[in-house]
Amino acid sequence: MPDSLELLQTLKGLLEEKKAENVVVLDVSKHTNIADYFLIATANSSVHAQALVKHLLEELQKRSIKPDHIEGKGDSGWILIDFIDIIVHIFLKEWREYYDLEWLYSNAERLNL
């Protein structure tokens, strides 16, 4: 398995390939013990959210990388994919604005990968 930064770059690239919007990486390691990084992205519809997850899982399977678990479905507005050190959050726009993880973790460093 690649190290966390390599996996973050891969995840971000895969999401951007499928037109995820406003992809942000936060280093939350100093602010929570649930993960070191949050990767947050917006899908423009439930179908798009499901397509993003499918694309991620298919491409990662080719690299023998599997998430620990997945929560949520495309129609739920928020899908969470847990890679232990990295948690990917795929939101529909209104849910991303409602939960506003970037504000909750505003002291976290944004990584430009």
N, C-alpha and C positions, 0 to 999 in steps of 0.2 A: 504494500500500500504506500502511496506517495506521502510525503510529509504534509502537514496542514496547509502550508502556503501553496504548495504545488496543487493540492486538491482544491483549494479555494480558486486558484486560477482556472483550473479545469472546469469546475462548476460554473463559475462566472461566464466563461467562454461558451459553454454549452447552453446556458440560459440566453445569452445574447444571440447565439445562432438562431434560436427560435423566437426572437423578437420580444423577449422579456423587457419590460420597461423599468427605468430608474433602478438599476441594479446597484446595490450598496453593500459594502463589506465593512462590518464593525468589529474591532478587537474589543470584546467584552470581558476578557480574561481578568481584569482588575475589578470588575463590577458584579460578577455573578460566578457561581461555581457550576452552573449547568452546562457551560460550553466556553470555549476560548473565542470563537468567532460566530457572528450571525451574518448570514448572507441573505439579504432582503431583496425581493423582486416583485414587480407588479405584472399581473396578467390582465389582458383587456377583456376577458370573458371567462366563464366557467370552462368552456371547451378549450380555450387557450391554456388555462391553468392545468387541465388534465394533459394536454399535449406537451407542456413543459415538463411535467413529472415523467411522462412516458419517455420523452427524449432523454432526460437525465438518466433514468434507470437503464434504458437500453444501451446508451453509450458507456455508462459506468460498468455494466455487466461485461462488456467487451474488454474492459481493463481489470476485471476480477475485483471490482469494488462494489460492496453492497452496504446500504444504509443499515443502521441498527434497527430503526423502525420509522414508519410513516404514519402521520395522523392527519385526518381531514380528507375531504374530497373536493373536487373542482367546484361543485355547487355549494359548498360550505363557506366559500369566500376566503378561506385560509388553509393552506396545506403546509405542513411542517415535515421536513425530512431530516432525521437525526443521524448524523455521522459521528456522534459522541463529542469530538472536539469542535465540530462545525454543525450548526443548525441552519438549514435552508428554510426560509419563510417565503412562500409564494402566496401573495395576496391579490384579491380583486381590489381595485382602486379604493372603493369606499371603506373596505375593511382595513386596508393599510392606513388610511387617514384616521380611522376610528381608534385603532390600537396604537398607532404612532410610536413604534419601537425606537425610531431614530430620536424622538424626544425623550422617551424613557431612559435611553442610554446616550443622552447627549454628551456626556463626559467621555464616552468611548472614542477611541481613535478610529477615524475612517481610513481605510487602506485603499490606495490607488493601485490596483493590480492590472 
